[in-house]
């Protein structure tokens, strides 16, 4: 459906294949803000080719991105509705494969279980996990650096999810392997990925059965209770909903922790101010989420009709990428966006969690985890410094989800 022609307010350009710019390659992963700023300020609705070779439209200005997130003509399903009569494993079809009203009927089962108040009930356990992981990191490092992603970010995000999902201690080690595999498939064979999906499917359905007979106060119990009370979804859809919450809540939080620490390492004055006054950290979390995000774009959408943004019309059948990262740095929305300001009044208007029907259902948990993680890190390590120059950090993943490979830090500061 996606063609190779350009359409603007003046009408369609001549048909035929075009040489489209390709700005989202390897260089983009390390410096997305600079690439997106150039696009936003010169051609805010730009026709490009993705690294996979597919044409797409990039929408980069904050008002346009907001409008796009709320526009039902930009579809995640592409107009296709999964057949509820077909048996599927968890993760074969997830919420990002649905548009309202199907998306709404499934998502509403989880929304009450993921409120800030519900998540706050797990704060003590999450704080304990942070403290224990930092104890272990201190015991293992001696006087050397700590690789923060492996020593803290990944196990912390996983343990937080286990607390919220009430995963038994004896099950956690076995669950981590498929979660980690599906979060980052790099280096894993197709057979390993398929096995991981199957293991997640078994885990989720077993927890659903357990919560049906012996419910607790965890997310799974609340979702299952809502499903039994309200109906409106198949067992496969509920299993996929829970599996998606588990997977989406892992790597995105891991990367958000890493990116937040990178930002603070590059701004020691901000780091110091938050360490001196930890009460500022919850508000600073929104500014850090604005500053950098693992997902520079939302999931690719399909224009079901012609959609106009300013003077540009995106034709029906086109792939559309809404850039939350570009919107988060749009000076029309955030004054002086290149300054990391933990007291910024507009920080909560960032679009890292999206907007509208597809707003991230796990946003309250993510904010809680980031607040706890940064409070623990800054409270424990009083002179946190990078162990390597920040411009030498290795970035992987892809343009839809950037991934920090490693983050070596010096808890006691750098050389005198």
N, C-alpha and C positions, 0 to 999 in steps of 0.2 A: 504493500500500500504506500510506502514512503518513496516518493519520487525524487528526482534529482534537479528539479527546477526551483526557482526562487520566485516568490510572489510578494510584492510590496503594495503600498497604497495605490501605486500607479498601474497595477495589473500584473499579470504573469510575465516573467521573462521568457525568452524563447526556450522551447523544450530542448533537452539534450543534457548530457553529462557535463558537469562543471568541475573545475579544479577547486575544491573547497579547502579552506585552511584546516590544519590539524593541530590545534593548540593544546591538546589534552594528553600529550605523551609523557615520557619519563620526567622531563624537566618540570612538568606541571605538579607532580607529586610533592616535590620539595618546596616549590614556590607558587602555590595556587593563587595567593592573594594578588601577586604582581600580574600574573596572566589574566586573572578575572577583572582586575581594575582596568587594564588596557581595553578589554572587550566592552566593559560596562560604560566607559567614558567615550568610546569611539563608535561602537556599533552595538547598542544595548540589547538588540534582538538579532543574533548572529547565526548564520548558516555555517555549520562546520561538519567535519568528518571525524568520527570517534576513532580511537585506536583500533577498534575492531573493523574499521572500514565502513561503518554505517553513517549515513547523513543524519543530522539532527539539528534542531534549532536550540540555541542557548538563550535563555531569558535571564537577565542579570540585574536589572534595577529593582530596588526593594518594592516599590508599589506594584510593578508588573508581576514580580514573583508572588506577592501576596494575592493578587488577583488570580493568578494562575492556580494557586493552591486551592482556591475556593470555586474555581470554574468547573462545573460538571461536564463541560465539553472536552476537557482534558482527562482522558480515561486511563486508569491503570489496567483495566481488564481488556481494553481494546474491543469492548462490546461483546466479549465472549463470557458466558456464564458457565462455570464448571457444572457438569451433570451430577446432581446429588445422588443418583442411583449407581454411580461408579465407585467401587471400593478403592480408597486411597490411603496411603500411609500419612502419618504426620509429616508435614513439610512438603508433601507433593504439591499441595495448593495451600497458600497462606493468605492472610488478609490483604497483602499487596496484589493479589490476583482478583480482588473484588472491588466493585464500585458500590456506592449506595444504590438501592436499599439493602442489598445482600451484605455488604460490608457492615452496615449499621446493625443488622439483626445478630451478627456474630460477635462484633466488638462489644456490644452492650452487655454481654455476659461477663466480660472482664473488667469493665470500667469501675464498678463499685469496689472491686477487690484491690485496686491500685491507686486509691486516693492518697494524698499526702498524709492524712491521719492514719490510714492503714499501714503505710510504709514506716511512719514514725514509730509504730509499735515494735519494729524490729531494730531500732537504732542501737540499743544496748548490745545486742549480739553482733551487729556490724562493727561497732566501736571495739568490741573485744577482739574480733578478727583482725582489725587493723593493728592493734597493739601487739598481738601475738606474732604477726608477720614481721613487724619491725623488730621485735625482740630477736626473732630468728635471723633476720638480716644482719643485725648488729653482732650476733654471736658468730656468724659465718664470715664476716668480712675482714676481721682484724683491722688493719689500718688502710686497707685498700678500698677501691670503689665498690659500689653496689650497682648491679644491673637491675634497674628499677622495674622493668617490665616483667621479668621472670621472677624476681624476688618479692615483688609487692603487687603490681597492678593486676596481673593475671590471677594469681591465687586470691587476691582480695575480691575482685569482681565475682569470681566463681563462688567463693564462700558466702558472699552476700546473697547471691541467688539461691544457694542451698538453704540459707536461713529463711528466705521469703517463701520458698517452695517446700520447706520442711523436709529436705532430703536427709534421710538417716545417715549417720556418720559412716556406717559400713558400706553404704552405696556410693559415696562421693567419689572415691578414687576411680571406680569403674565408669561413672558418668562423665568424669572430666575428659577422658580420652575422646569419645565421640563429639562432645561439645567443642573441644579445641580443634579437632579435625575439620568440623563443618564451619567453624569460625574463620579458619585460614586453611584452604585446601591446597595451598602451595606445597609441592613435594609429595602429596598423597596420591596414590593410584586411584583410578575410578572405582575399583573394587572396595578400597578402604572407605571411600566416601559413601558408597552404597551401604556398606556394613554399618557405618556410623548412623545413617538415616534410620536403618532398621532398628538399631539399638535405642535411639531416641524414641522411636515409635513404641517399642516395647515398654520403655521406662514410663512414658507419659500415660499409656493406657493402664499400666499396672497402678500408677498413682491415682488415676481416675477411679478405678475399681476400689482401691483402698479408701479413698475419701467418700465414696458412695456408701460404704458400710460403717466407717469410723471417721467422720469428718472432724477436721481440726479448724484452726484459725488462719491457715495458710492460703496462698493464692489459689492453689488447685482446689481445695475444699470449697472455697467461695464461688469459683467459677462453676464447679460441678453442681453445687446447690442451686445457683441461679439457673443453670440449664435445666435441671429437673423441675424447677418451679415454673419457668417461663416457656421452655421448649424453644422452638424456632430455629434449631440447628441440628445437624446430624452428628453422630458420634465422631465421625471422621473430621468434621469441621471443628469440633471442640478440641480434639486431639491436636490438630494443626495449630489452633489458636494458642494452646498451652506450649507447644513446642516452639512456636515462633517467639513467644514471650521469653522463653528460656534462652534461645539462641541470640535474639536481638539484644537481650539485656547483658550479654557477655562481652563480645569483642568491641562493641561501640563504647561501652564504659571503660574497658581496658585502654582503648586509644584516647578517650577523652581525658583520662587521668594522665597518660603520658604527655599529651599535648598541653594540658594545663601546667604540668611541671616544666615543660620546655619554655612556655611563656614566662613563668616565674624565674627560671634560670636566666632568661634574657633580660629580665627587669628586676634586678636585685633590690631596687628601692621599693617596688611593689611587694616583693617577697618579704622584705623586712617589715613593712607596714602591717601586713596581714599577720605576721608572727607576733608583732607587738600588740595587736588588737584582734584576736581570733573572732570576735563577734562580727567582724566585717566579712568573714569568709563566705557565709551564705549568699550575701549580695554579690560578692566578687565572683561566685560560681557562674552567674549569668553572664558577666563580662568575659570570663574565660571561654564560655561556650560561644559567645559572639566572636571572640578573637580568632579561634581556630576550631575546626570541626572535622571529624573523620569522614563525613559525607558531604563533599562540596555541592552535590546535587541531590535532588530528590530522585526516587525511582523514576525511570523514564516513563513518560506518559505518551498517549496517542491522541492527536487531535481528531475528534469525531466529526467536527465541522470546521470551517474556516474560523480562526480566532485572531482577533486584532489586538496588538499591543502597540499603542501609540500610532505611528505612521506605517507600521509593518503588519501585514496579514500573514499568519502562518496557515498554510492550506490544509484542508482536511486530509487525513492519512499520514501526516508528518509526525515523526518522533520529536518530543519536546523535553528538554532538560531544564528544570527550574533551579537556578543556582542560589541556594541559601547562603553559601559562603560569600558570593558577590553582594547579595542583599545585606548581609551582616556588616559589610564594610562600605555601604553606600552612604556618602556624606549627606545625601538628601534625607536620610533617616537617622544617622548617628553622626553628630558633629565630631570633627577631628577623629575619624575612625582608626587612624594609624597609631593612636595613643591608647595604651592599655590603662584604663581608668576604672579601678574597682568600685568607685562610687558613681559610675555613669548612670544618669537618670533614665536613659533609654535602653539600658542593657537588657531588660526583660522582654523587649520587643524583638529580640533575635529570633531567627527562624530555624535554628538548629534542630528543634523538635518538630518542625513543620507547622501547619496551621489547618484549621478546618476539620473535615471528617477523618483525615489520616494523621492528625496530631498524635505524636508518639504516646502510646498508652502507658509506657514505662517511665515517663519523664519525672514523676515524683521520686521514684526509686533512684534514677540516675542522679538527680540533684542531691539526694540524701547521701549516696555513695561518694560523690565528689566532695561534698562538704566534710564528711567524716575523714576521707582519705587525706585531703589537704590539711585539715586541722591536725591529724595525727602526724603527718610528715613534717610540717613546720614546727609542731610542738616538740618533736623528738630530735630532729636534726637542725641545729641552730645556724649552721653556715653552709647550707646546701649550694653546691656549685657543680657545673658540668665537668665530667672527667675528660671529655673531648670537646673541641670547638663545636658549637651548635650547628654550624654550617657543614659539618662533616657527618652529621647523623644520617643514617640510611633509611630511606622511605620506600615502602613497597605497596602492595595492594594494587589498586587501580583508580581511575579518575572518579568512580562512584563511591569508593571506600578506601581512603588512604590508610596506610598502616605503618606505624613506627616500628622498625625491626628490633631496635634495642635502645636503651637510654642509660648509659653508665653515668652515675653521679658520685660526687664526693660528699658524704654527709658532714664532714668536718671542714668543708671549704677547700679552695684550691691552694696552690703554693703561696707562701707568704711573699 
